[in-house]
Amino acid sequence: MSSTKSLPSTVRALLQADPKSTNVTLVERPLPSPNLEKGEHLMRVYAVSPCAGELTWAGMVDTPGKEIITCDDVAGVVVTAPENSPFQAGDEVYARTSYWRAGCARDYAIATTEELARRPQNLSWAESAATALSAETAWQALFKHAGIGKFDSPNWKGKRILVTGASGCVGMWIVQIASLTGAEVVGTSGPSNVDFIQSLGAKEALNYRTCNFKEWAEEKVENKVDLVIDCVGGKSLEGAWWCVRDNGLVIGIREPPEAKRPESLTASNVKDLFFIMEPSGADLAEVTKLIEQGKCRPIVDSVWPLEHFQYGYQRVESGTTRGKVVFDLMMNTRKV
């Protein structure tokens, strides 16, 4: 625990006042008050990262009583903590916090023990903030939902994985982590990102603009994959179904795969599932090990001071980013 006597009474915050509107404003809000009995920590926020589409979520999900502060990916320093927490005042941490609480785009924010992990010491604050959501989604897709085994399981050796949207924020993490297991990774991307995803560990890169997935899969039996992880949805997901072999699995993180299953698909006993990641400091800690070993890394597209949040959100929604957009809350007082 630490004293809060020297802390400000109000903080800057990005507020989405109307859940039916995507307008965000920079306002003053009271200093958050953590509930220590519920494992809540008060953090001094150094950087946060918005997520594509997050400004539409409030209009689709009923969150009565929730003040909509944006950005749930955060990196910062613990200010106050429960006495029994492994994270105490002064610890440098990062997290993906629960959407069901107010977000972290404010000078001080709340995170629970279960959400937190110590941030990698070989990353900048911006890189730390860019990691949690994407890396945890990749980790959970591979090691909680694929059913092949844990990270170090020999069952991954020789498995083939198709990742659609492999140059996207989640896709690039799936490519990096999956390639470390010994699996063969095939990634899809636009033509400008083919070399990029191969540099991340993909054995093969497919240009989704010119590749006919059905023809590619039928070209030779070796092209078929055991696991599809779709990060795009739509036509990419529909095409990816043709690539999975008998007894394979299709995982979707954008939409349920079953809705895009081709009626004439001939592969047998193919299962599918859709999931939404659950914030997990334990999963993030596993990713931290790989980052600190230099085996994988986040990609930051651009960094903006909090006051320039409009430009940051425009960049997020442009569809042209490579990596994550970050808001640096300390940009006016130190170098990024």
Contacts in CASP RR format, 6 or more apart in sequence:
PFRMAT RR
TARGET T0000
AUTHOR 0000-0000-0000
METHOD contacts of the structure
MODEL  1
MSSTKSLPSTVRALLQADPKSTNVTLVERPLPSPNLEKGEHLMRVYAVSP
CAGELTWAGMVDTPGKEIITCDDVAGVVVTAPENSPFQAGDEVYARTSYW
RAGCARDYAIATTEELARRPQNLSWAESAATALSAETAWQALFKHAGIGK
FDSPNWKGKRILVTGASGCVGMWIVQIASLTGAEVVGTSGPSNVDFIQSL
GAKEALNYRTCNFKEWAEEKVENKVDLVIDCVGGKSLEGAWWCVRDNGLV
IGIREPPEAKRPESLTASNVKDLFFIMEPSGADLAEVTKLIEQGKCRPIV
DSVWPLEHFQYGYQRVESGTTRGKVVFDLMMNTRKV
1 36 0 8 1.000
1 80 0 8 1.000
1 81 0 8 1.000
1 82 0 8 1.000
1 83 0 8 1.000
1 88 0 8 1.000
1 89 0 8 1.000
2 78 0 8 1.000
2 79 0 8 1.000
2 80 0 8 1.000
2 81 0 8 1.000
2 89 0 8 1.000
2 90 0 8 1.000
4 31 0 8 1.000
4 42 0 8 1.000
4 79 0 8 1.000
4 80 0 8 1.000
7 31 0 8 1.000
7 79 0 8 1.000
7 108 0 8 1.000
8 31 0 8 1.000
8 107 0 8 1.000
9 30 0 8 1.000
9 31 0 8 1.000
10 28 0 8 1.000
10 29 0 8 1.000
10 30 0 8 1.000
10 31 0 8 1.000
11 28 0 8 1.000
11 29 0 8 1.000
11 30 0 8 1.000
11 31 0 8 1.000
11 32 0 8 1.000
11 106 0 8 1.000
11 107 0 8 1.000
11 108 0 8 1.000
12 26 0 8 1.000
12 27 0 8 1.000
12 28 0 8 1.000
12 29 0 8 1.000
12 106 0 8 1.000
12 107 0 8 1.000
12 306 0 8 1.000
12 329 0 8 1.000
13 26 0 8 1.000
13 27 0 8 1.000
13 28 0 8 1.000
13 29 0 8 1.000
13 69 0 8 1.000
13 105 0 8 1.000
13 106 0 8 1.000
13 107 0 8 1.000
14 24 0 8 1.000
14 25 0 8 1.000
14 26 0 8 1.000
14 27 0 8 1.000
14 69 0 8 1.000
14 70 0 8 1.000
14 71 0 8 1.000
14 105 0 8 1.000
14 106 0 8 1.000
14 306 0 8 1.000
14 309 0 8 1.000
14 327 0 8 1.000
15 24 0 8 1.000
15 25 0 8 1.000
15 26 0 8 1.000
15 27 0 8 1.000
15 29 0 8 1.000
15 67 0 8 1.000
15 68 0 8 1.000
15 69 0 8 1.000
15 70 0 8 1.000
16 22 0 8 1.000
16 23 0 8 1.000
16 24 0 8 1.000
16 55 0 8 1.000
16 58 0 8 1.000
16 68 0 8 1.000
16 69 0 8 1.000
16 70 0 8 1.000
17 23 0 8 1.000
17 25 0 8 1.000
17 68 0 8 1.000
19 58 0 8 1.000
19 59 0 8 1.000
19 63 0 8 1.000
19 68 0 8 1.000
20 58 0 8 1.000
20 59 0 8 1.000
22 55 0 8 1.000
22 56 0 8 1.000
24 55 0 8 1.000
24 70 0 8 1.000
24 309 0 8 1.000
24 310 0 8 1.000
24 313 0 8 1.000
26 306 0 8 1.000
26 307 0 8 1.000
26 309 0 8 1.000
29 67 0 8 1.000
29 69 0 8 1.000
29 106 0 8 1.000
31 108 0 8 1.000
32 42 0 8 1.000
32 102 0 8 1.000
32 106 0 8 1.000
32 108 0 8 1.000
32 109 0 8 1.000
32 110 0 8 1.000
33 42 0 8 1.000
34 40 0 8 1.000
34 41 0 8 1.000
34 42 0 8 1.000
34 80 0 8 1.000
34 110 0 8 1.000
36 80 0 8 1.000
36 81 0 8 1.000
36 82 0 8 1.000
36 83 0 8 1.000
37 82 0 8 1.000
38 112 0 8 1.000
39 82 0 8 1.000
39 85 0 8 1.000
39 112 0 8 1.000
39 113 0 8 1.000
40 82 0 8 1.000
40 110 0 8 1.000
40 111 0 8 1.000
40 112 0 8 1.000
41 78 0 8 1.000
41 79 0 8 1.000
41 80 0 8 1.000
41 81 0 8 1.000
41 82 0 8 1.000
41 85 0 8 1.000
41 87 0 8 1.000
41 93 0 8 1.000
41 110 0 8 1.000
41 111 0 8 1.000
41 112 0 8 1.000
41 113 0 8 1.000
41 116 0 8 1.000
42 78 0 8 1.000
42 79 0 8 1.000
42 80 0 8 1.000
42 81 0 8 1.000
42 108 0 8 1.000
42 109 0 8 1.000
42 110 0 8 1.000
43 74 0 8 1.000
43 76 0 8 1.000
43 77 0 8 1.000
43 78 0 8 1.000
43 79 0 8 1.000
43 93 0 8 1.000
43 104 0 8 1.000
43 108 0 8 1.000
43 109 0 8 1.000
43 110 0 8 1.000
43 111 0 8 1.000
44 76 0 8 1.000
44 77 0 8 1.000
44 79 0 8 1.000
44 107 0 8 1.000
44 108 0 8 1.000
45 74 0 8 1.000
45 75 0 8 1.000
45 76 0 8 1.000
45 104 0 8 1.000
45 105 0 8 1.000
45 106 0 8 1.000
45 107 0 8 1.000
45 108 0 8 1.000
45 109 0 8 1.000
45 329 0 8 1.000
46 75 0 8 1.000
46 76 0 8 1.000
46 77 0 8 1.000
46 125 0 8 1.000
46 128 0 8 1.000
46 129 0 8 1.000
46 328 0 8 1.000
46 329 0 8 1.000
46 330 0 8 1.000
47 74 0 8 1.000
47 75 0 8 1.000
47 76 0 8 1.000
47 125 0 8 1.000
47 126 0 8 1.000
47 128 0 8 1.000
47 129 0 8 1.000
47 303 0 8 1.000
47 326 0 8 1.000
47 327 0 8 1.000
47 328 0 8 1.000
47 329 0 8 1.000
47 330 0 8 1.000
48 71 0 8 1.000
48 73 0 8 1.000
48 74 0 8 1.000
48 75 0 8 1.000
48 104 0 8 1.000
48 105 0 8 1.000
48 129 0 8 1.000
48 326 0 8 1.000
48 327 0 8 1.000
48 329 0 8 1.000
49 71 0 8 1.000
49 73 0 8 1.000
49 74 0 8 1.000
49 129 0 8 1.000
49 130 0 8 1.000
49 133 0 8 1.000
49 324 0 8 1.000
49 325 0 8 1.000
49 326 0 8 1.000
49 327 0 8 1.000
50 70 0 8 1.000
50 71 0 8 1.000
50 73 0 8 1.000
50 105 0 8 1.000
50 312 0 8 1.000
50 313 0 8 1.000
50 316 0 8 1.000
50 325 0 8 1.000
50 327 0 8 1.000
51 71 0 8 1.000
51 72 0 8 1.000
51 73 0 8 1.000
51 133 0 8 1.000
51 316 0 8 1.000
52 169 0 8 1.000
52 316 0 8 1.000
52 317 0 8 1.000
52 319 0 8 1.000
53 316 0 8 1.000
53 317 0 8 1.000
54 70 0 8 1.000
54 71 0 8 1.000
54 72 0 8 1.000
55 70 0 8 1.000
55 313 0 8 1.000
57 99 0 8 1.000
58 68 0 8 1.000
61 99 0 8 1.000
63 99 0 8 1.000
63 100 0 8 1.000
66 100 0 8 1.000
66 101 0 8 1.000
66 102 0 8 1.000
67 102 0 8 1.000
68 102 0 8 1.000
69 102 0 8 1.000
69 103 0 8 1.000
69 104 0 8 1.000
69 105 0 8 1.000
69 106 0 8 1.000
69 109 0 8 1.000
70 103 0 8 1.000
70 105 0 8 1.000
71 103 0 8 1.000
71 104 0 8 1.000
71 105 0 8 1.000
71 327 0 8 1.000
72 96 0 8 1.000
72 97 0 8 1.000
72 98 0 8 1.000
72 99 0 8 1.000
72 103 0 8 1.000
72 104 0 8 1.000
72 133 0 8 1.000
72 279 0 8 1.000
73 94 0 8 1.000
73 95 0 8 1.000
73 96 0 8 1.000
73 104 0 8 1.000
73 129 0 8 1.000
73 130 0 8 1.000
73 131 0 8 1.000
73 132 0 8 1.000
73 133 0 8 1.000
73 324 0 8 1.000
74 94 0 8 1.000
74 95 0 8 1.000
74 96 0 8 1.000
74 97 0 8 1.000
74 103 0 8 1.000
74 104 0 8 1.000
74 109 0 8 1.000
74 111 0 8 1.000
74 129 0 8 1.000
74 132 0 8 1.000
75 92 0 8 1.000
75 93 0 8 1.000
75 94 0 8 1.000
75 119 0 8 1.000
75 125 0 8 1.000
75 128 0 8 1.000
75 129 0 8 1.000
76 92 0 8 1.000
76 93 0 8 1.000
76 94 0 8 1.000
76 119 0 8 1.000
76 125 0 8 1.000
76 128 0 8 1.000
77 90 0 8 1.000
77 91 0 8 1.000
77 92 0 8 1.000
77 93 0 8 1.000
78 87 0 8 1.000
78 88 0 8 1.000
78 89 0 8 1.000
78 90 0 8 1.000
78 91 0 8 1.000
78 93 0 8 1.000
79 89 0 8 1.000
79 90 0 8 1.000
79 108 0 8 1.000
80 89 0 8 1.000
81 87 0 8 1.000
81 88 0 8 1.000
81 89 0 8 1.000
81 91 0 8 1.000
82 113 0 8 1.000
85 113 0 8 1.000
86 113 0 8 1.000
87 93 0 8 1.000
87 113 0 8 1.000
87 116 0 8 1.000
87 118 0 8 1.000
91 118 0 8 1.000
92 118 0 8 1.000
92 119 0 8 1.000
92 121 0 8 1.000
93 111 0 8 1.000
93 116 0 8 1.000
93 117 0 8 1.000
93 118 0 8 1.000
93 119 0 8 1.000
94 116 0 8 1.000
94 117 0 8 1.000
94 119 0 8 1.000
94 128 0 8 1.000
94 129 0 8 1.000
94 131 0 8 1.000
94 132 0 8 1.000
94 284 0 8 1.000
95 111 0 8 1.000
95 115 0 8 1.000
95 116 0 8 1.000
95 117 0 8 1.000
95 132 0 8 1.000
95 279 0 8 1.000
95 281 0 8 1.000
95 284 0 8 1.000
96 115 0 8 1.000
96 132 0 8 1.000
96 133 0 8 1.000
96 136 0 8 1.000
96 277 0 8 1.000
96 279 0 8 1.000
96 284 0 8 1.000
97 103 0 8 1.000
97 104 0 8 1.000
97 109 0 8 1.000
97 110 0 8 1.000
97 111 0 8 1.000
97 112 0 8 1.000
97 115 0 8 1.000
97 279 0 8 1.000
98 112 0 8 1.000
98 115 0 8 1.000
98 279 0 8 1.000
101 110 0 8 1.000
102 109 0 8 1.000
102 110 0 8 1.000
103 109 0 8 1.000
104 111 0 8 1.000
105 306 0 8 1.000
105 309 0 8 1.000
105 327 0 8 1.000
107 329 0 8 1.000
114 279 0 8 1.000
114 280 0 8 1.000
114 281 0 8 1.000
114 282 0 8 1.000
115 279 0 8 1.000
115 280 0 8 1.000
115 281 0 8 1.000
116 281 0 8 1.000
117 281 0 8 1.000
117 282 0 8 1.000
117 284 0 8 1.000
117 285 0 8 1.000
117 288 0 8 1.000
118 285 0 8 1.000
118 288 0 8 1.000
119 128 0 8 1.000
119 288 0 8 1.000
120 128 0 8 1.000
120 131 0 8 1.000
120 288 0 8 1.000
120 291 0 8 1.000
120 292 0 8 1.000
121 292 0 8 1.000
122 291 0 8 1.000
122 292 0 8 1.000
122 294 0 8 1.000
123 131 0 8 1.000
123 291 0 8 1.000
123 297 0 8 1.000
123 298 0 8 1.000
124 300 0 8 1.000
124 336 0 8 1.000
125 328 0 8 1.000
125 330 0 8 1.000
125 336 0 8 1.000
126 300 0 8 1.000
126 303 0 8 1.000
126 326 0 8 1.000
126 328 0 8 1.000
126 336 0 8 1.000
127 297 0 8 1.000
127 298 0 8 1.000
127 300 0 8 1.000
128 298 0 8 1.000
129 324 0 8 1.000
129 326 0 8 1.000
129 327 0 8 1.000
130 298 0 8 1.000
130 299 0 8 1.000
130 300 0 8 1.000
130 323 0 8 1.000
130 324 0 8 1.000
130 326 0 8 1.000
131 284 0 8 1.000
131 287 0 8 1.000
131 291 0 8 1.000
131 298 0 8 1.000
132 279 0 8 1.000
132 284 0 8 1.000
133 169 0 8 1.000
133 170 0 8 1.000
133 277 0 8 1.000
134 169 0 8 1.000
134 170 0 8 1.000
134 171 0 8 1.000
134 172 0 8 1.000
134 173 0 8 1.000
134 298 0 8 1.000
134 324 0 8 1.000
135 173 0 8 1.000
135 177 0 8 1.000
135 284 0 8 1.000
135 287 0 8 1.000
135 298 0 8 1.000
136 277 0 8 1.000
136 279 0 8 1.000
136 280 0 8 1.000
136 281 0 8 1.000
136 283 0 8 1.000
136 284 0 8 1.000
136 287 0 8 1.000
137 170 0 8 1.000
137 173 0 8 1.000
137 253 0 8 1.000
137 277 0 8 1.000
138 170 0 8 1.000
138 171 0 8 1.000
138 173 0 8 1.000
138 174 0 8 1.000
138 176 0 8 1.000
138 177 0 8 1.000
138 178 0 8 1.000
139 173 0 8 1.000
139 177 0 8 1.000
139 283 0 8 1.000
139 286 0 8 1.000
139 287 0 8 1.000
140 275 0 8 1.000
140 277 0 8 1.000
140 278 0 8 1.000
140 280 0 8 1.000
140 283 0 8 1.000
141 174 0 8 1.000
141 229 0 8 1.000
141 251 0 8 1.000
141 253 0 8 1.000
141 275 0 8 1.000
142 148 0 8 1.000
142 151 0 8 1.000
142 174 0 8 1.000
142 177 0 8 1.000
142 178 0 8 1.000
142 181 0 8 1.000
142 229 0 8 1.000
143 149 0 8 1.000
143 150 0 8 1.000
143 151 0 8 1.000
145 251 0 8 1.000
145 273 0 8 1.000
145 275 0 8 1.000
146 227 0 8 1.000
146 229 0 8 1.000
146 249 0 8 1.000
146 251 0 8 1.000
147 249 0 8 1.000
148 155 0 8 1.000
148 156 0 8 1.000
148 159 0 8 1.000
148 226 0 8 1.000
148 227 0 8 1.000
149 155 0 8 1.000
149 156 0 8 1.000
151 177 0 8 1.000
151 180 0 8 1.000
151 181 0 8 1.000
151 286 0 8 1.000
152 181 0 8 1.000
153 181 0 8 1.000
156 178 0 8 1.000
156 181 0 8 1.000
156 182 0 8 1.000
156 183 0 8 1.000
157 181 0 8 1.000
157 182 0 8 1.000
157 183 0 8 1.000
158 182 0 8 1.000
158 183 0 8 1.000
158 184 0 8 1.000
159 181 0 8 1.000
159 182 0 8 1.000
159 183 0 8 1.000
159 184 0 8 1.000
159 226 0 8 1.000
159 227 0 8 1.000
160 183 0 8 1.000
160 184 0 8 1.000
160 185 0 8 1.000
160 186 0 8 1.000
160 224 0 8 1.000
160 225 0 8 1.000
160 226 0 8 1.000
160 227 0 8 1.000
161 174 0 8 1.000
161 178 0 8 1.000
161 183 0 8 1.000
161 184 0 8 1.000
161 185 0 8 1.000
161 186 0 8 1.000
161 225 0 8 1.000
161 226 0 8 1.000
161 227 0 8 1.000
161 228 0 8 1.000
161 229 0 8 1.000
162 186 0 8 1.000
162 187 0 8 1.000
162 188 0 8 1.000
162 225 0 8 1.000
162 227 0 8 1.000
162 228 0 8 1.000
162 229 0 8 1.000
162 240 0 8 1.000
162 243 0 8 1.000
162 244 0 8 1.000
163 171 0 8 1.000
163 174 0 8 1.000
163 175 0 8 1.000
163 178 0 8 1.000
163 185 0 8 1.000
163 186 0 8 1.000
163 187 0 8 1.000
163 188 0 8 1.000
163 202 0 8 1.000
163 228 0 8 1.000
163 229 0 8 1.000
163 231 0 8 1.000
164 187 0 8 1.000
164 188 0 8 1.000
164 208 0 8 1.000
164 228 0 8 1.000
164 229 0 8 1.000
164 230 0 8 1.000
164 231 0 8 1.000
164 232 0 8 1.000
164 233 0 8 1.000
164 236 0 8 1.000
164 237 0 8 1.000
164 240 0 8 1.000
165 171 0 8 1.000
165 187 0 8 1.000
165 188 0 8 1.000
165 189 0 8 1.000
165 208 0 8 1.000
165 231 0 8 1.000
165 232 0 8 1.000
165 236 0 8 1.000
166 172 0 8 1.000
166 174 0 8 1.000
166 175 0 8 1.000
166 185 0 8 1.000
166 187 0 8 1.000
166 188 0 8 1.000
166 189 0 8 1.000
166 193 0 8 1.000
166 197 0 8 1.000
166 200 0 8 1.000
166 202 0 8 1.000
166 205 0 8 1.000
166 231 0 8 1.000
167 189 0 8 1.000
167 190 0 8 1.000
167 193 0 8 1.000
167 196 0 8 1.000
167 197 0 8 1.000
167 322 0 8 1.000
168 189 0 8 1.000
168 231 0 8 1.000
168 322 0 8 1.000
168 323 0 8 1.000
169 299 0 8 1.000
169 321 0 8 1.000
169 323 0 8 1.000
169 324 0 8 1.000
170 231 0 8 1.000
170 253 0 8 1.000
171 229 0 8 1.000
171 231 0 8 1.000
172 197 0 8 1.000
172 200 0 8 1.000
172 299 0 8 1.000
172 323 0 8 1.000
173 296 0 8 1.000
173 298 0 8 1.000
174 185 0 8 1.000
174 229 0 8 1.000
174 231 0 8 1.000
175 185 0 8 1.000
175 187 0 8 1.000
175 197 0 8 1.000
175 200 0 8 1.000
175 201 0 8 1.000
175 202 0 8 1.000
176 200 0 8 1.000
176 201 0 8 1.000
176 295 0 8 1.000
176 296 0 8 1.000
176 297 0 8 1.000
177 287 0 8 1.000
177 290 0 8 1.000
177 296 0 8 1.000
178 185 0 8 1.000
179 185 0 8 1.000
179 200 0 8 1.000
179 201 0 8 1.000
179 202 0 8 1.000
179 203 0 8 1.000
180 290 0 8 1.000
180 295 0 8 1.000
180 296 0 8 1.000
184 203 0 8 1.000
184 204 0 8 1.000
185 201 0 8 1.000
185 202 0 8 1.000
185 203 0 8 1.000
185 204 0 8 1.000
186 202 0 8 1.000
186 203 0 8 1.000
186 204 0 8 1.000
186 205 0 8 1.000
186 206 0 8 1.000
186 225 0 8 1.000
187 197 0 8 1.000
187 202 0 8 1.000
187 204 0 8 1.000
187 205 0 8 1.000
187 206 0 8 1.000
188 205 0 8 1.000
188 206 0 8 1.000
188 207 0 8 1.000
188 208 0 8 1.000
188 211 0 8 1.000
188 232 0 8 1.000
188 236 0 8 1.000
189 196 0 8 1.000
189 197 0 8 1.000
189 205 0 8 1.000
189 206 0 8 1.000
189 207 0 8 1.000
189 208 0 8 1.000
190 207 0 8 1.000
190 208 0 8 1.000
190 209 0 8 1.000
191 207 0 8 1.000
191 209 0 8 1.000
191 210 0 8 1.000
193 205 0 8 1.000
193 322 0 8 1.000
194 205 0 8 1.000
194 207 0 8 1.000
195 205 0 8 1.000
196 322 0 8 1.000
197 205 0 8 1.000
198 204 0 8 1.000
198 205 0 8 1.000
206 213 0 8 1.000
206 216 0 8 1.000
208 236 0 8 1.000
213 239 0 8 1.000
213 240 0 8 1.000
213 242 0 8 1.000
213 243 0 8 1.000
214 239 0 8 1.000
214 242 0 8 1.000
216 223 0 8 1.000
216 243 0 8 1.000
217 223 0 8 1.000
217 224 0 8 1.000
217 242 0 8 1.000
217 243 0 8 1.000
218 242 0 8 1.000
223 243 0 8 1.000
224 243 0 8 1.000
224 244 0 8 1.000
224 245 0 8 1.000
225 243 0 8 1.000
225 244 0 8 1.000
225 245 0 8 1.000
226 244 0 8 1.000
226 245 0 8 1.000
226 248 0 8 1.000
226 249 0 8 1.000
227 244 0 8 1.000
227 248 0 8 1.000
227 249 0 8 1.000
227 250 0 8 1.000
227 251 0 8 1.000
228 240 0 8 1.000
228 241 0 8 1.000
228 243 0 8 1.000
228 244 0 8 1.000
228 249 0 8 1.000
228 250 0 8 1.000
228 251 0 8 1.000
228 257 0 8 1.000
229 251 0 8 1.000
229 252 0 8 1.000
229 253 0 8 1.000
230 236 0 8 1.000
230 237 0 8 1.000
230 240 0 8 1.000
230 250 0 8 1.000
230 251 0 8 1.000
230 252 0 8 1.000
230 253 0 8 1.000
230 254 0 8 1.000
230 257 0 8 1.000
231 252 0 8 1.000
231 253 0 8 1.000
231 254 0 8 1.000
232 254 0 8 1.000
233 252 0 8 1.000
233 254 0 8 1.000
233 255 0 8 1.000
233 260 0 8 1.000
234 254 0 8 1.000
234 255 0 8 1.000
234 260 0 8 1.000
237 250 0 8 1.000
237 252 0 8 1.000
237 254 0 8 1.000
237 255 0 8 1.000
237 257 0 8 1.000
237 260 0 8 1.000
238 260 0 8 1.000
238 261 0 8 1.000
238 262 0 8 1.000
239 260 0 8 1.000
239 262 0 8 1.000
240 250 0 8 1.000
241 250 0 8 1.000
241 257 0 8 1.000
241 260 0 8 1.000
241 261 0 8 1.000
241 262 0 8 1.000
241 265 0 8 1.000
241 270 0 8 1.000
242 262 0 8 1.000
242 265 0 8 1.000
244 250 0 8 1.000
244 267 0 8 1.000
244 270 0 8 1.000
245 267 0 8 1.000
246 267 0 8 1.000
246 268 0 8 1.000
246 269 0 8 1.000
246 270 0 8 1.000
247 268 0 8 1.000
247 269 0 8 1.000
247 270 0 8 1.000
248 267 0 8 1.000
248 269 0 8 1.000
248 270 0 8 1.000
248 271 0 8 1.000
249 270 0 8 1.000
249 271 0 8 1.000
249 272 0 8 1.000
249 273 0 8 1.000
250 257 0 8 1.000
250 261 0 8 1.000
250 270 0 8 1.000
250 271 0 8 1.000
250 272 0 8 1.000
250 273 0 8 1.000
251 257 0 8 1.000
251 272 0 8 1.000
251 273 0 8 1.000
251 274 0 8 1.000
251 275 0 8 1.000
252 272 0 8 1.000
252 273 0 8 1.000
252 274 0 8 1.000
252 275 0 8 1.000
253 274 0 8 1.000
253 275 0 8 1.000
253 276 0 8 1.000
253 277 0 8 1.000
255 274 0 8 1.000
256 272 0 8 1.000
256 274 0 8 1.000
257 272 0 8 1.000
257 273 0 8 1.000
257 274 0 8 1.000
258 272 0 8 1.000
261 272 0 8 1.000
287 296 0 8 1.000
290 296 0 8 1.000
291 297 0 8 1.000
291 298 0 8 1.000
298 323 0 8 1.000
298 324 0 8 1.000
299 322 0 8 1.000
299 323 0 8 1.000
299 324 0 8 1.000
300 323 0 8 1.000
300 324 0 8 1.000
300 326 0 8 1.000
301 315 0 8 1.000
301 321 0 8 1.000
301 322 0 8 1.000
301 323 0 8 1.000
301 324 0 8 1.000
301 325 0 8 1.000
302 312 0 8 1.000
302 315 0 8 1.000
302 321 0 8 1.000
302 325 0 8 1.000
302 326 0 8 1.000
303 325 0 8 1.000
303 326 0 8 1.000
303 327 0 8 1.000
303 328 0 8 1.000
303 331 0 8 1.000
303 336 0 8 1.000
304 311 0 8 1.000
304 312 0 8 1.000
304 315 0 8 1.000
304 325 0 8 1.000
304 326 0 8 1.000
304 327 0 8 1.000
304 328 0 8 1.000
304 331 0 8 1.000
305 327 0 8 1.000
305 328 0 8 1.000
305 329 0 8 1.000
305 331 0 8 1.000
305 332 0 8 1.000
306 327 0 8 1.000
306 328 0 8 1.000
306 329 0 8 1.000
306 331 0 8 1.000
309 327 0 8 1.000
312 325 0 8 1.000
312 327 0 8 1.000
313 325 0 8 1.000
315 321 0 8 1.000
315 325 0 8 1.000
316 325 0 8 1.000
328 336 0 8 1.000
END
